[in-house]
Amino acid sequence: MIVLNKDTMQIVREQDVVLFRNRVREYSTKIGMSLVNQTKLITAASELVRNMLKYANGGQVVIEIISKSAQNGVRLTFTDQGPGIADIQQAMQDGFSTGKSLGLGLPGAKRLVNEFDIQSKPGEGTRVTVIHWKHGR
């Protein structure tokens, strides 16, 4: 996989979410991603960045344009130093929530992108990486 463009953003307050969403839109537009796929990626990214703010008081996101086998995509890596997730399998189930929400965040975000990976250790933080390809489903 080749990284064609890379940017890192610190997310520490609500205003950062708007700037972040705009940057994701810029990157997805730059590679010619369709409006439908842009919307899927931005929706997933919004959910993940809001989780990061809510549960970990922020963190950082790396936004990259990547290329693999003549296919371009956008990869987002969310990293926080929050409380971590004790049971990832449970957290990935629809309806599970520790924050009095609908519990659609992580599983919903996963459904919106082509690739989804989550790593977390209680007490150390969480890293979520998503990729949405230009011609994603």
N, CA, C and O atoms as a GROMACS GRO file, in nm:
protein
  548
    1MET      N    1   0.084  -0.118   0.000
    1MET     CA    2   0.000   0.000   0.000
    1MET      C    3   0.088   0.124   0.000
    1MET      O    4   0.189   0.129   0.071
    2ILE      N    5   0.051   0.221  -0.079
    2ILE     CA    6   0.128   0.346  -0.092
    2ILE      C    7   0.046   0.460  -0.033
    2ILE      O    8  -0.074   0.473  -0.061
    3VAL      N    9   0.110   0.543   0.049
    3VAL     CA   10   0.044   0.662   0.103
    3VAL      C   11   0.076   0.779   0.012
    3VAL      O   12   0.193   0.815  -0.006
    4LEU      N   13  -0.027   0.840  -0.046
    4LEU     CA   14  -0.008   0.949  -0.142
    4LEU      C   15  -0.018   1.086  -0.076
    4LEU      O   16   0.040   1.183  -0.125
    5ASN      N   17  -0.091   1.095   0.032
    5ASN     CA   18  -0.112   1.222   0.101
    5ASN      C   19  -0.144   1.191   0.246
    5ASN      O   20  -0.213   1.093   0.273
    6LYS      N   21  -0.095   1.272   0.340
    6LYS     CA   22  -0.115   1.241   0.481
    6LYS      C   23  -0.128   1.369   0.562
    6LYS      O   24  -0.057   1.467   0.538
    7ASP      N   25  -0.219   1.368   0.656
    7ASP     CA   26  -0.242   1.483   0.743
    7ASP      C   27  -0.279   1.430   0.881
    7ASP      O   28  -0.345   1.327   0.892
    8THR      N   29  -0.237   1.499   0.985
    8THR     CA   30  -0.271   1.461   1.122
    8THR      C   31  -0.344   1.576   1.187
    8THR      O   32  -0.301   1.692   1.178
    9MET      N   33  -0.455   1.545   1.253
    9MET     CA   34  -0.534   1.647   1.321
    9MET      C   35  -0.554   1.608   1.467
    9MET      O   36  -0.582   1.492   1.498
   10GLN      N   37  -0.540   1.706   1.554
   10GLN     CA   38  -0.572   1.686   1.695
   10GLN      C   39  -0.720   1.720   1.713
   10GLN      O   40  -0.768   1.821   1.663
   11ILE      N   41  -0.790   1.634   1.784
   11ILE     CA   42  -0.933   1.656   1.812
   11ILE      C   43  -0.947   1.674   1.963
   11ILE      O   44  -0.932   1.578   2.039
   12VAL      N   45  -0.976   1.796   2.006
   12VAL     CA   46  -0.988   1.821   2.149
   12VAL      C   47  -1.117   1.892   2.188
   12VAL      O   48  -1.152   1.897   2.306
   13ARG      N   49  -1.188   1.946   2.089
   13ARG     CA   50  -1.316   2.013   2.119
   13ARG      C   51  -1.410   1.998   2.000
   13ARG      O   52  -1.370   1.958   1.891
   14GLU      N   53  -1.534   2.032   2.025
   14GLU     CA   54  -1.640   2.014   1.924
   14GLU      C   55  -1.608   2.083   1.791
   14GLU      O   56  -1.638   2.028   1.685
   15GLN      N   57  -1.548   2.202   1.796
   15GLN     CA   58  -1.516   2.275   1.673
   15GLN      C   59  -1.421   2.197   1.583
   15GLN      O   60  -1.424   2.212   1.461
   16ASP      N   61  -1.335   2.114   1.643
   16ASP     CA   62  -1.240   2.035   1.565
   16ASP      C   63  -1.313   1.933   1.476
   16ASP      O   64  -1.261   1.894   1.371
   17VAL      N   65  -1.431   1.892   1.517
   17VAL     CA   66  -1.508   1.793   1.440
   17VAL      C   67  -1.544   1.851   1.303
   17VAL      O   68  -1.535   1.781   1.203
   18VAL      N   69  -1.586   1.977   1.299
   18VAL     CA   70  -1.623   2.041   1.173
   18VAL      C   71  -1.503   2.050   1.080
   18VAL      O   72  -1.512   2.018   0.962
   19LEU      N   73  -1.389   2.093   1.134
   19LEU     CA   74  -1.267   2.101   1.052
   19LEU      C   75  -1.227   1.964   1.001
   19LEU      O   76  -1.187   1.949   0.885
   20PHE      N   77  -1.239   1.863   1.087
   20PHE     CA   78  -1.204   1.727   1.050
   20PHE      C   79  -1.296   1.676   0.938
   20PHE      O   80  -1.248   1.620   0.839
   21ARG      N   81  -1.426   1.695   0.953
   21ARG     CA   82  -1.521   1.651   0.849
   21ARG      C   83  -1.488   1.717   0.715
   21ARG      O   84  -1.494   1.653   0.610
   22ASN      N   85  -1.455   1.846   0.719
   22ASN     CA   86  -1.419   1.917   0.595
   22ASN      C   87  -1.293   1.859   0.532
   22ASN      O   88  -1.285   1.848   0.410
   23ARG      N   89  -1.195   1.823   0.613
   23ARG     CA   90  -1.072   1.765   0.562
   23ARG      C   91  -1.100   1.628   0.499
   23ARG      O   92  -1.044   1.596   0.394
   24VAL      N   93  -1.184   1.548   0.562
   24VAL     CA   94  -1.222   1.418   0.504
   24VAL      C   95  -1.291   1.439   0.369
   24VAL      O   96  -1.266   1.366   0.273
   25ARG      N   97  -1.378   1.539   0.362
   25ARG     CA   98  -1.446   1.570   0.236
   25ARG      C   99  -1.344   1.610   0.129
   25ARG      O  100  -1.354   1.566   0.014
   26GLU      N  101  -1.247   1.695   0.166
   26GLU     CA  102  -1.142   1.737   0.071
   26GLU      C  103  -1.067   1.616   0.017
   26GLU      O  104  -1.047   1.604  -0.104
   27TYR      N  105  -1.025   1.527   0.105
   27TYR     CA  106  -0.946   1.411   0.063
   27TYR      C  107  -1.029   1.319  -0.026
   27TYR      O  108  -0.979   1.269  -0.127
   28SER      N  109  -1.154   1.296   0.010
   28SER     CA  110  -1.236   1.206  -0.071
   28SER      C  111  -1.270   1.268  -0.206
   28SER      O  112  -1.281   1.197  -0.306
   29THR      N  113  -1.287   1.400  -0.209
   29THR     CA  114  -1.312   1.470  -0.336
   29THR      C  115  -1.189   1.464  -0.425
   29THR      O  116  -1.199   1.447  -0.546
   30LYS      N  117  -1.071   1.479  -0.363
   30LYS     CA  118  -0.944   1.480  -0.436
   30LYS      C  119  -0.924   1.352  -0.518
   30LYS      O  120  -0.865   1.357  -0.626
   31ILE      N  121  -0.971   1.238  -0.467
   31ILE     CA  122  -0.952   1.112  -0.540
   31ILE      C  123  -1.072   1.079  -0.629
   31ILE      O  124  -1.074   0.975  -0.694
   32GLY      N  125  -1.172   1.168  -0.632
   32GLY     CA  126  -1.287   1.146  -0.720
   32GLY      C  127  -1.390   1.049  -0.665
   32GLY      O  128  -1.462   0.985  -0.741
   33MET      N  129  -1.398   1.038  -0.534
   33MET     CA  130  -1.495   0.949  -0.472
   33MET      C  131  -1.636   1.002  -0.498
   33MET      O  132  -1.660   1.123  -0.494
   34SER      N  133  -1.729   0.912  -0.525
   34SER     CA  134  -1.867   0.953  -0.551
   34SER      C  135  -1.928   1.017  -0.427
   34SER      O  136  -1.881   0.997  -0.316
   35LEU      N  137  -2.033   1.095  -0.448
   35LEU     CA  138  -2.100   1.162  -0.338
   35LEU      C  139  -2.156   1.062  -0.237
   35LEU      O  140  -2.151   1.086  -0.116
   36VAL      N  141  -2.209   0.951  -0.286
   36VAL     CA  142  -2.263   0.848  -0.196
   36VAL      C  143  -2.152   0.792  -0.108
   36VAL      O  144  -2.170   0.780   0.014
   37ASN      N  145  -2.037   0.758  -0.167
   37ASN     CA  146  -1.926   0.703  -0.088
   37ASN      C  147  -1.865   0.808   0.004
   37ASN      O  148  -1.822   0.776   0.114
   38GLN      N  149  -1.861   0.934  -0.041
   38GLN     CA  150  -1.816   1.042   0.048
   38GLN      C  151  -1.906   1.050   0.171
   38GLN      O  152  -1.858   1.062   0.284
   39THR      N  153  -2.035   1.044   0.148
   39THR     CA  154  -2.132   1.054   0.257
   39THR      C  155  -2.115   0.939   0.355
   39THR      O  156  -2.120   0.960   0.476
   40LYS      N  157  -2.095   0.818   0.304
   40LYS     CA  158  -2.073   0.702   0.392
   40LYS      C  159  -1.948   0.723   0.477
   40LYS      O  160  -1.951   0.702   0.598
   41LEU      N  161  -1.839   0.764   0.413
   41LEU     CA  162  -1.713   0.784   0.485
   41LEU      C  163  -1.726   0.895   0.589
   41LEU      O  164  -1.682   0.878   0.702
   42ILE      N  165  -1.785   1.007   0.552
   42ILE     CA  166  -1.797   1.120   0.644
   42ILE      C  167  -1.890   1.085   0.760
   42ILE      O  168  -1.865   1.127   0.873
   43THR      N  169  -1.995   1.009   0.734
   43THR     CA  170  -2.086   0.967   0.841
   43THR      C  171  -2.013   0.877   0.941
   43THR      O  172  -2.024   0.896   1.062
   44ALA      N  173  -1.940   0.778   0.889
   44ALA     CA  174  -1.862   0.689   0.977
   44ALA      C  175  -1.757   0.768   1.054
   44ALA      O  176  -1.740   0.748   1.175
   45ALA      N  177  -1.688   0.858   0.985
   45ALA     CA  178  -1.583   0.939   1.048
   45ALA      C  179  -1.641   1.027   1.159
   45ALA      O  180  -1.580   1.042   1.264
   46SER      N  181  -1.758   1.084   1.135
   46SER     CA  182  -1.823   1.169   1.235
   46SER      C  183  -1.856   1.089   1.360
   46SER      O  184  -1.833   1.136   1.472
   47GLU      N  185  -1.909   0.971   1.342
   47GLU     CA  186  -1.944   0.886   1.456
   47GLU      C  187  -1.819   0.851   1.537
   47GLU      O  188  -1.820   0.857   1.660
   48LEU      N  189  -1.713   0.814   1.468
   48LEU     CA  190  -1.590   0.773   1.537
   48LEU      C  191  -1.523   0.890   1.609
   48LEU      O  192  -1.472   0.874   1.720
   49VAL      N  193  -1.522   1.007   1.547
   49VAL     CA  194  -1.457   1.122   1.609
   49VAL      C  195  -1.538   1.170   1.729
   49VAL      O  196  -1.482   1.215   1.829
   50ARG      N  197  -1.670   1.160   1.720
   50ARG     CA  198  -1.753   1.199   1.835
   50ARG      C  199  -1.734   1.101   1.951
   50ARG      O  200  -1.732   1.142   2.068
   51ASN      N  201  -1.722   0.972   1.920
   51ASN     CA  202  -1.692   0.874   2.025
   51ASN      C  203  -1.561   0.909   2.095
   51ASN      O  204  -1.551   0.904   2.217
   52MET      N  205  -1.461   0.946   2.014
   52MET     CA  206  -1.330   0.980   2.068
   52MET      C  207  -1.340   1.100   2.163
   52MET      O  208  -1.278   1.101   2.269
   53LEU      N  209  -1.418   1.198   2.125
   53LEU     CA  210  -1.437   1.315   2.211
   53LEU      C  211  -1.514   1.279   2.337
   53LEU      O  212  -1.478   1.319   2.447
   54LYS      N  213  -1.622   1.202   2.320
   54LYS     CA  214  -1.711   1.169   2.432
   54LYS      C  215  -1.645   1.078   2.535
   54LYS      O  216  -1.655   1.103   2.655
   55TYR      N  217  -1.579   0.973   2.489
   55TYR     CA  218  -1.528   0.872   2.581
   55TYR      C  219  -1.383   0.892   2.621
   55TYR      O  220  -1.341   0.842   2.725
   56ALA      N  221  -1.305   0.965   2.540
   56ALA     CA  222  -1.162   0.978   2.568
   56ALA      C  223  -1.116   1.124   2.575
   56ALA      O  224  -0.997   1.152   2.584
   57ASN      N  225  -1.212   1.218   2.573
   57ASN     CA  226  -1.179   1.361   2.574
   57ASN      C  227  -1.088   1.400   2.457
   57ASN      O  228  -1.005   1.490   2.470
   58GLY      N  229  -1.105   1.332   2.344
   58GLY     CA  230  -1.030   1.368   2.225
   58GLY      C  231  -0.915   1.272   2.195
   58GLY      O  232  -0.897   1.170   2.261
   59GLY      N  233  -0.839   1.310   2.095
   59GLY     CA  234  -0.728   1.228   2.050
   59GLY      C  235  -0.676   1.285   1.920
   59GLY      O  236  -0.684   1.405   1.895
   60GLN      N  237  -0.622   1.197   1.836
   60GLN     CA  238  -0.573   1.245   1.707
   60GLN      C  239  -0.623   1.154   1.597
   60GLN      O  240  -0.649   1.035   1.617
   61VAL      N  241  -0.635   1.214   1.478
   61VAL     CA  242  -0.676   1.138   1.360
   61VAL      C  243  -0.574   1.162   1.250
   61VAL      O  244  -0.537   1.275   1.221
   62VAL      N  245  -0.530   1.053   1.188
   62VAL     CA  246  -0.445   1.061   1.070
   62VAL      C  247  -0.534   1.035   0.950
   62VAL      O  248  -0.604   0.934   0.943
   63ILE      N  249  -0.532   1.128   0.855
   63ILE     CA  250  -0.610   1.118   0.732
   63ILE      C  251  -0.512   1.094   0.618
   63ILE      O  252  -0.417   1.170   0.600
   64GLU      N  253  -0.535   0.986   0.541
   64GLU     CA  254  -0.441   0.953   0.433
   64GLU      C  255  -0.516   0.918   0.305
   64GLU      O  256  -0.623   0.857   0.309
   65ILE      N  257  -0.459   0.957   0.193
   65ILE     CA  258  -0.501   0.902   0.064
   65ILE      C  259  -0.405   0.788   0.037
   65ILE      O  260  -0.283   0.806   0.038
   66ILE      N  261  -0.460   0.670   0.013
   66ILE     CA  262  -0.378   0.552  -0.009
   66ILE      C  263  -0.408   0.492  -0.145
   66ILE      O  264  -0.514   0.517  -0.204
   67SER      N  265  -0.315   0.413  -0.194
   67SER     CA  266  -0.332   0.346  -0.322
   67SER      C  267  -0.286   0.202  -0.308
   67SER      O  268  -0.179   0.174  -0.254
   68LYS      N  269  -0.368   0.111  -0.358
   68LYS     CA  270  -0.334  -0.032  -0.354
   68LYS      C  271  -0.394  -0.097  -0.478
   68LYS      O  272  -0.514  -0.085  -0.504
   69SER      N  273  -0.312  -0.165  -0.554
   69SER     CA  274  -0.357  -0.233  -0.676
   69SER      C  275  -0.435  -0.139  -0.767
   69SER      O  276  -0.544  -0.173  -0.813
   70ALA      N  277  -0.379  -0.021  -0.793
   70ALA     CA  278  -0.438   0.079  -0.881
   70ALA      C  279  -0.574   0.129  -0.833
   70ALA      O  280  -0.653   0.181  -0.911
   71GLN      N  281  -0.599   0.114  -0.704
   71GLN     CA  282  -0.724   0.161  -0.646
   71GLN      C  283  -0.690   0.264  -0.538
   71GLN      O  284  -0.602   0.242  -0.455
   72ASN      N  285  -0.760   0.377  -0.540
   72ASN     CA  286  -0.736   0.481  -0.440
   72ASN      C  287  -0.844   0.480  -0.334
   72ASN      O  288  -0.959   0.444  -0.359
   73GLY      N  289  -0.805   0.520  -0.213
   73GLY     CA  290  -0.901   0.528  -0.104
   73GLY      C  291  -0.855   0.626   0.002
   73GLY      O  292  -0.746   0.684  -0.007
   74VAL      N  293  -0.939   0.643   0.102
   74VAL     CA  294  -0.907   0.728   0.215
   74VAL      C  295  -0.901   0.640   0.339
   74VAL      O  296  -0.994   0.564   0.368
   75ARG      N  297  -0.789   0.651   0.412
   75ARG     CA  298  -0.773   0.577   0.538
   75ARG      C  299  -0.772   0.678   0.652
   75ARG      O  300  -0.701   0.778   0.648
   76LEU      N  301  -0.851   0.648   0.754
   76LEU     CA  302  -0.858   0.732   0.874
   76LEU      C  303  -0.817   0.647   0.993
   76LEU      O  304  -0.870   0.538   1.012
   77THR      N  305  -0.724   0.697   1.073
   77THR     CA  306  -0.680   0.627   1.194
   77THR      C  307  -0.704   0.717   1.314
   77THR      O  308  -0.643   0.823   1.328
   78PHE      N  309  -0.795   0.672   1.399
   78PHE     CA  310  -0.835   0.746   1.520
   78PHE      C  311  -0.759   0.685   1.638
   78PHE      O  312  -0.770   0.565   1.662
   79THR      N  313  -0.684   0.766   1.711
   79THR     CA  314  -0.607   0.716   1.825
   79THR      C  315  -0.637   0.803   1.947
   79THR      O  316  -0.630   0.925   1.940
   80ASP      N  317  -0.670   0.737   2.058
   80ASP     CA  318  -0.693   0.812   2.181
   80ASP      C  319  -0.624   0.743   2.298
   80ASP      O  320  -0.584   0.627   2.290
   81GLN      N  321  -0.612   0.816   2.406
   81GLN     CA  322  -0.552   0.765   2.530
   81GLN      C  323  -0.661   0.751   2.637
   81GLN      O  324  -0.635   0.770   2.756
   82GLY      N  325  -0.781   0.718   2.593
   82GLY     CA  326  -0.895   0.709   2.684
   82GLY      C  327  -0.897   0.582   2.765
   82GLY      O  328  -0.795   0.514   2.778
   83PRO      N  329  -1.014   0.550   2.822
   83PRO     CA  330  -1.026   0.434   2.911
   83PRO      C  331  -1.016   0.300   2.840
   83PRO      O  332  -1.001   0.196   2.904
   84GLY      N  333  -1.025   0.300   2.707
   84GLY     CA  334  -1.021   0.175   2.633
   84GLY      C  335  -1.155   0.104   2.637
   84GLY      O  336  -1.249   0.148   2.704
   85ILE      N  337  -1.164  -0.005   2.564
   85ILE     CA  338  -1.287  -0.083   2.554
   85ILE      C  339  -1.259  -0.221   2.612
   85ILE      O  340  -1.173  -0.294   2.561
   86ALA      N  341  -1.330  -0.256   2.717
   86ALA     CA  342  -1.305  -0.384   2.786
   86ALA      C  343  -1.342  -0.503   2.698
   86ALA      O  344  -1.269  -0.603   2.694
   87ASP      N  345  -1.454  -0.495   2.627
   87ASP     CA  346  -1.503  -0.606   2.546
   87ASP      C  347  -1.538  -0.556   2.407
   87ASP      O  348  -1.649  -0.510   2.382
   88ILE      N  349  -1.441  -0.565   2.315
   88ILE     CA  350  -1.461  -0.514   2.178
   88ILE      C  351  -1.576  -0.588   2.110
   88ILE      O  352  -1.657  -0.526   2.042
   89GLN      N  353  -1.583  -0.718   2.128
   89GLN     CA  354  -1.689  -0.796   2.064
   89GLN      C  355  -1.827  -0.745   2.106
   89GLN      O  356  -1.916  -0.731   2.023
   90GLN      N  357  -1.842  -0.718   2.233
   90GLN     CA  358  -1.969  -0.665   2.283
   90GLN      C  359  -1.994  -0.524   2.228
   90GLN      O  360  -2.106  -0.490   2.190
   91ALA      N  361  -1.890  -0.442   2.225
   91ALA     CA  362  -1.903  -0.304   2.176
   91ALA      C  363  -1.940  -0.300   2.028
   91ALA      O  364  -1.996  -0.200   1.982
   92MET      N  365  -1.910  -0.406   1.954
   92MET     CA  366  -1.940  -0.412   1.810
   92MET      C  367  -2.081  -0.465   1.782
   92MET      O  368  -2.118  -0.482   1.666
   93GLN      N  369  -2.158  -0.492   1.886
   93GLN     CA  370  -2.295  -0.540   1.866
   93GLN      C  371  -2.391  -0.423   1.860
   93GLN      O  372  -2.382  -0.329   1.940
   94ASP      N  373  -2.485  -0.428   1.765
   94ASP     CA  374  -2.588  -0.326   1.756
   94ASP      C  375  -2.664  -0.320   1.888
   94ASP      O  376  -2.699  -0.423   1.946
   95GLY      N  377  -2.689  -0.199   1.934
   95GLY     CA  378  -2.768  -0.181   2.055
   95GLY      C  379  -2.688  -0.174   2.183
   95GLY      O  380  -2.741  -0.134   2.287
   96PHE      N  381  -2.559  -0.211   2.178
   96PHE     CA  382  -2.478  -0.202   2.300
   96PHE      C  383  -2.426  -0.059   2.315
   96PHE      O  384  -2.373  -0.001   2.220
   97SER      N  385  -2.442  -0.003   2.433
   97SER     CA  386  -2.393   0.132   2.458
   97SER      C  387  -2.357   0.147   2.605
   97SER      O  388  -2.427   0.098   2.694
   98THR      N  389  -2.246   0.217   2.629
   98THR     CA  390  -2.213   0.252   2.767
   98THR      C  391  -2.249   0.398   2.791
   98THR      O  392  -2.237   0.448   2.903
   99GLY      N  393  -2.293   0.467   2.686
   99GLY     CA  394  -2.314   0.612   2.697
   99GLY      C  395  -2.457   0.656   2.680
   99GLY      O  396  -2.481   0.769   2.637
  100LYS      N  397  -2.554   0.572   2.711
  100LYS     CA  398  -2.696   0.608   2.700
  100LYS      C  399  -2.733   0.656   2.559
  100LYS      O  400  -2.812   0.749   2.543
  101SER      N  401  -2.675   0.592   2.459
  101SER     CA  402  -2.708   0.627   2.320
  101SER      C  403  -2.776   0.507   2.255
  101SER      O  404  -2.805   0.408   2.322
  102LEU      N  405  -2.799   0.516   2.126
  102LEU     CA  406  -2.865   0.407   2.055
  102LEU      C  407  -2.773   0.286   2.035
  102LEU      O  408  -2.820   0.177   2.002
  103GLY      N  409  -2.643   0.305   2.056
  103GLY     CA  410  -2.551   0.194   2.042
  103GLY      C  411  -2.526   0.154   1.897
  103GLY      O  412  -2.500   0.037   1.868
  104LEU      N  413  -2.534   0.251   1.807
  104LEU     CA  414  -2.512   0.221   1.665
  104LEU      C  415  -2.376   0.271   1.617
  104LEU      O  416  -2.341   0.252   1.501
  105GLY      N  417  -2.300   0.334   1.705
  105GLY     CA  418  -2.174   0.397   1.667
  105GLY      C  419  -2.074   0.308   1.598
  105GLY      O  420  -2.053   0.321   1.478
  106LEU      N  421  -2.011   0.217   1.672
  106LEU     CA  422  -1.906   0.133   1.614
  106LEU      C  423  -1.959   0.038   1.506
  106LEU      O  424  -1.903   0.035   1.397
  107PRO      N  425  -2.065  -0.040   1.533
  107PRO     CA  426  -2.113  -0.130   1.427
  107PRO      C  427  -2.168  -0.054   1.307
  107PRO      O  428  -2.156  -0.099   1.193
  108GLY      N  429  -2.230   0.061   1.333
  108GLY     CA  430  -2.282   0.142   1.222
  108GLY      C  431  -2.169   0.196   1.136
  108GLY      O  432  -2.178   0.194   1.013
  109ALA      N  433  -2.063   0.244   1.201
  109ALA     CA  434  -1.948   0.295   1.128
  109ALA      C  435  -1.884   0.183   1.045
  109ALA      O  436  -1.844   0.204   0.931
  110LYS      N  437  -1.876   0.064   1.104
  110LYS     CA  438  -1.815  -0.049   1.033
  110LYS      C  439  -1.893  -0.081   0.905
  110LYS      O  440  -1.833  -0.113   0.802
  111ARG      N  441  -2.025  -0.073   0.912
  111ARG     CA  442  -2.107  -0.104   0.794
  111ARG      C  443  -2.091  -0.002   0.682
  111ARG      O  444  -2.116  -0.034   0.566
  112LEU      N  445  -2.050   0.119   0.716
  112LEU     CA  446  -2.042   0.226   0.617
  112LEU      C  447  -1.910   0.229   0.539
  112LEU      O  448  -1.901   0.296   0.436
  113VAL      N  449  -1.809   0.157   0.587
  113VAL     CA  450  -1.678   0.162   0.522
  113VAL      C  451  -1.640   0.024   0.469
  113VAL      O  452  -1.703  -0.076   0.503
  114ASN      N  453  -1.536   0.020   0.386
  114ASN     CA  454  -1.492  -0.107   0.328
  114ASN      C  455  -1.406  -0.190   0.422
  114ASN      O  456  -1.414  -0.312   0.422
  115GLU      N  457  -1.323  -0.123   0.502
  115GLU     CA  458  -1.235  -0.194   0.595
  115GLU      C  459  -1.241  -0.125   0.730
  115GLU      O  460  -1.244  -0.002   0.738
  116PHE      N  461  -1.244  -0.205   0.836
  116PHE     CA  462  -1.260  -0.152   0.972
  116PHE      C  463  -1.177  -0.238   1.066
  116PHE      O  464  -1.189  -0.360   1.067
  117ASP      N  465  -1.092  -0.171   1.147
  117ASP     CA  466  -1.011  -0.245   1.244
  117ASP      C  467  -1.013  -0.166   1.375
  117ASP      O  468  -1.000  -0.044   1.375
  118ILE      N  469  -1.029  -0.238   1.485
  118ILE     CA  470  -1.028  -0.172   1.615
  118ILE      C  471  -0.935  -0.248   1.709
  118ILE      O  472  -0.940  -0.370   1.720
  119GLN      N  473  -0.850  -0.172   1.776
  119GLN     CA  474  -0.757  -0.225   1.877
  119GLN      C  475  -0.779  -0.142   2.003
  119GLN      O  476  -0.783  -0.019   1.996
  120SER      N  477  -0.793  -0.208   2.117
  120SER     CA  478  -0.814  -0.134   2.240
  120SER      C  479  -0.765  -0.213   2.359
  120SER      O  480  -0.776  -0.335   2.364
  121LYS      N  481  -0.709  -0.139   2.456
  121LYS     CA  482  -0.666  -0.199   2.582
  121LYS      C  483  -0.722  -0.113   2.695
  121LYS      O  484  -0.696   0.007   2.699
  122PRO      N  485  -0.797  -0.175   2.786
  122PRO     CA  486  -0.848  -0.098   2.899
  122PRO      C  487  -0.735  -0.025   2.972
  122PRO      O  488  -0.631  -0.083   3.003
  123GLY      N  489  -0.758   0.104   2.997
  123GLY     CA  490  -0.660   0.186   3.066
  123GLY      C  491  -0.554   0.246   2.976
  123GLY      O  492  -0.476   0.330   3.020
  124GLU      N  493  -0.550   0.205   2.849
  124GLU     CA  494  -0.445   0.254   2.758
  124GLU      C  495  -0.499   0.331   2.639
  124GLU      O  496  -0.429   0.416   2.584
  125GLY      N  497  -0.622   0.303   2.598
  125GLY     CA  498  -0.678   0.375   2.484
  125GLY      C  499  -0.723   0.284   2.372
  125GLY      O  500  -0.721   0.161   2.384
  126THR      N  501  -0.763   0.347   2.264
  126THR     CA  502  -0.823   0.277   2.151
  126THR      C  503  -0.768   0.333   2.021
  126THR      O  504  -0.740   0.452   2.009
  127ARG      N  505  -0.752   0.243   1.922
  127ARG     CA  506  -0.717   0.286   1.786
  127ARG      C  507  -0.815   0.220   1.690
  127ARG      O  508  -0.829   0.097   1.688
  128VAL      N  509  -0.882   0.302   1.612
  128VAL     CA  510  -0.974   0.252   1.509
  128VAL      C  511  -0.922   0.300   1.374
  128VAL      O  512  -0.894   0.418   1.355
  129THR      N  513  -0.908   0.206   1.281
  129THR     CA  514  -0.865   0.239   1.146
  129THR      C  515  -0.974   0.199   1.049
  129THR      O  516  -1.022   0.085   1.051
  130VAL      N  517  -1.014   0.292   0.963
  130VAL     CA  518  -1.113   0.262   0.860
  130VAL      C  519  -1.056   0.302   0.724
  130VAL      O  520  -0.979   0.396   0.712
  131ILE      N  521  -1.096   0.225   0.623
  131ILE     CA  522  -1.059   0.258   0.485
  131ILE      C  523  -1.187   0.254   0.402
  131ILE      O  524  -1.268   0.161   0.413
  132HIS      N  525  -1.203   0.356   0.320
  132HIS     CA  526  -1.311   0.350   0.221
  132HIS      C  527  -1.247   0.377   0.085
  132HIS      O  528  -1.181   0.479   0.063
  133TRP      N  529  -1.268   0.282  -0.005
  133TRP     CA  530  -1.209   0.291  -0.138
  133TRP      C  531  -1.295   0.379  -0.228
  133TRP      O  532  -1.415   0.391  -0.208
  134LYS      N  533  -1.231   0.438  -0.327
  134LYS     CA  534  -1.300   0.528  -0.421
  134LYS      C  535  -1.425   0.458  -0.477
  134LYS      O  536  -1.531   0.519  -0.487
  135HIS      N  537  -1.411   0.333  -0.514
  135HIS     CA  538  -1.524   0.259  -0.570
  135HIS      C  539  -1.577   0.160  -0.467
  135HIS      O  540  -1.602   0.043  -0.498
  136GLY      N  541  -1.594   0.208  -0.345
  136GLY     CA  542  -1.644   0.121  -0.239
  136GLY      C  543  -1.790   0.084  -0.262
  136GLY      O  544  -1.859   0.143  -0.345
  137ARG      N  545  -1.835  -0.012  -0.186
  137ARG     CA  546  -1.975  -0.057  -0.197
  137ARG      C  547  -2.069   0.046  -0.140
  137ARG      O  548  -2.190   0.026  -0.140
   0.00000   0.00000   0.00000
